[in-house]
Amino acid sequence: MTTILVDADGCPVINETIGIAKEYGLPCVLICDTAHEMHREGAETITVSKGADAVDFVLVNRIKKGDIVVTQDYGLAAMALAKQGLPLDQNGRWYTNDNIDQLLAARHKAQKIRRAGGRLRGPKKRTADQNEGFITSLRELCKSIQL
């Protein structure tokens, strides 16, 4: 059975994800570190020690072929794709083998700018349209799995 795995540290669509998991009868697992510890009805929570990429490593080790992975992290999305998971971001964009290389390259470029002392603009305030985009994409993905 497909499981929805959520990189829950800083994820703005946890409640929406749990609601859709319930709609489709799919288990939902939230993985977070001790700085973001949370418990929500309708989801299993796994809390890991704080540390660079600690959540990512635990999440990747749980992915089975066809599992849905909700993450904002391009590196984690790439690992999910390698394990034949189905990653999507908090705005509903599906990570695919066609777009992941470009996203990873953009992330690398941004890291180089920051390391050199440059500054980049932060994300804009989250909108209702972004939430709707996520909900629509996650429902489409869940429907396609159940066909």
C-alpha positions as CSV (number, residue, x, y, z in Angstrom):
1,M,0.0,0.0,0.0
2,T,1.2,3.5,-0.8
3,T,2.2,5.6,2.2
4,I,2.4,9.4,2.2
5,L,5.6,10.5,3.9
6,V,6.0,14.1,4.9
7,D,9.3,16.0,5.5
8,A,7.4,17.8,8.3
9,D,10.1,20.3,9.4
10,G,8.6,23.6,8.3
11,C,6.0,22.0,6.0
12,P,3.0,24.4,5.6
13,V,0.6,21.7,4.3
14,I,0.6,19.1,7.0
15,N,-3.1,19.3,7.9
16,E,-4.1,19.3,4.2
17,T,-1.9,16.2,3.6
18,I,-3.4,14.3,6.6
19,G,-6.9,15.2,5.4
20,I,-6.3,13.9,1.9
21,A,-4.6,10.8,3.2
22,K,-7.8,10.1,5.2
23,E,-9.9,10.7,2.1
24,Y,-8.0,8.0,0.2
25,G,-7.4,5.6,3.1
26,L,-3.7,6.0,2.9
27,P,-1.3,6.0,5.9
28,C,0.4,9.3,6.5
29,V,3.8,9.5,8.3
30,L,5.2,12.8,9.6
31,I,8.9,12.9,10.1
32,C,10.4,15.8,12.0
33,D,13.3,16.6,14.3
34,T,13.1,17.4,18.0
35,A,13.1,21.2,17.2
36,H,9.8,20.7,15.2
37,E,8.2,17.9,17.1
38,M,4.5,17.5,16.4
39,H,1.7,15.1,16.8
40,R,-1.4,15.2,14.7
41,E,-4.5,13.0,14.8
42,G,-4.6,10.8,11.7
43,A,-0.9,10.5,11.2
44,E,2.0,8.6,12.6
45,T,4.9,10.9,13.8
46,I,8.5,9.9,13.8
47,T,10.8,12.3,15.7
48,V,14.5,12.1,15.1
49,S,17.4,13.9,16.7
50,K,18.4,17.3,15.4
51,G,21.2,17.2,12.9
52,A,21.9,18.1,9.3
53,D,19.8,15.9,7.1
54,A,18.7,13.6,9.9
55,V,15.0,13.8,8.8
56,D,16.0,13.2,5.2
57,F,18.0,10.0,6.0
58,V,15.1,8.5,8.0
59,L,12.6,9.4,5.4
60,V,14.6,8.1,2.5
61,N,15.1,4.8,4.3
62,R,11.3,4.4,4.6
63,I,10.4,5.0,0.9
64,K,9.0,2.1,-1.0
65,K,8.2,2.2,-4.7
66,G,5.1,4.3,-5.3
67,D,5.1,6.1,-1.9
68,I,4.2,9.8,-2.0
69,V,6.8,12.1,-0.5
70,V,5.9,15.7,0.4
71,T,9.0,17.9,0.7
72,Q,10.5,21.3,-0.1
73,D,14.0,19.8,-0.3
74,Y,15.3,19.2,-3.9
75,G,18.0,16.8,-2.6
76,L,15.4,14.7,-0.8
77,A,13.1,14.7,-3.8
78,A,16.0,13.5,-6.0
79,M,16.6,10.6,-3.6
80,A,12.9,9.8,-3.5
81,L,12.9,9.6,-7.3
82,A,15.8,7.3,-7.2
83,K,13.8,5.0,-5.0
84,Q,10.8,5.2,-7.3
85,G,8.9,7.4,-4.9
86,L,6.5,10.1,-6.0
87,P,7.7,13.4,-4.6
88,L,5.8,16.7,-4.7
89,D,6.4,20.1,-3.1
90,Q,4.2,22.2,-0.8
91,N,2.8,24.1,-3.8
92,G,1.8,20.9,-5.7
93,R,4.7,20.8,-8.2
94,W,5.6,17.2,-9.0
95,Y,9.3,16.5,-9.0
96,T,10.2,14.4,-12.0
97,N,13.3,13.0,-13.7
98,D,12.7,15.8,-16.3
99,N,12.9,18.7,-13.8
100,I,15.0,17.6,-10.9
101,D,18.4,18.3,-12.5
102,Q,17.4,21.9,-13.2
103,L,16.1,22.4,-9.7
104,L,19.3,20.9,-8.1
105,A,21.5,23.1,-10.4
106,A,19.5,26.2,-9.2
107,R,19.9,25.2,-5.6
108,H,23.7,24.8,-6.1
109,K,23.9,28.2,-7.7
110,A,22.0,29.8,-4.8
111,Q,24.3,28.1,-2.3
112,K,27.4,29.4,-4.1
113,I,26.0,33.0,-4.0
114,R,25.2,32.7,-0.3
115,R,28.7,31.2,0.5
116,A,30.3,34.1,-1.3
117,G,28.4,36.5,1.0
118,G,25.6,37.3,-1.4
119,R,22.0,37.6,-0.4
120,L,18.9,36.2,-2.1
121,R,15.3,37.2,-1.6
122,G,13.4,34.9,0.7
123,P,10.1,33.2,-0.2
124,K,7.0,35.3,-0.6
125,K,4.2,34.9,2.0
126,R,2.2,31.7,1.4
127,T,-1.1,32.2,-0.5
128,A,-4.4,30.3,-0.5
129,D,-3.8,29.6,-4.2
130,Q,-0.6,27.7,-3.3
131,N,-2.5,25.6,-0.8
132,E,-5.2,24.9,-3.4
133,G,-2.5,23.9,-6.0
134,F,-1.0,21.5,-3.5
135,I,-4.4,20.0,-2.6
136,T,-5.3,19.5,-6.3
137,S,-2.0,17.9,-7.1
138,L,-2.0,15.5,-4.1
139,R,-5.6,14.4,-4.9
140,E,-4.6,13.8,-8.5
141,L,-1.6,11.7,-7.4
142,C,-3.8,9.7,-4.9
143,K,-6.4,9.1,-7.6
144,S,-3.8,7.9,-10.1
145,I,-2.4,5.4,-7.6
146,Q,-5.8,3.9,-6.9
147,L,-6.6,3.3,-10.5
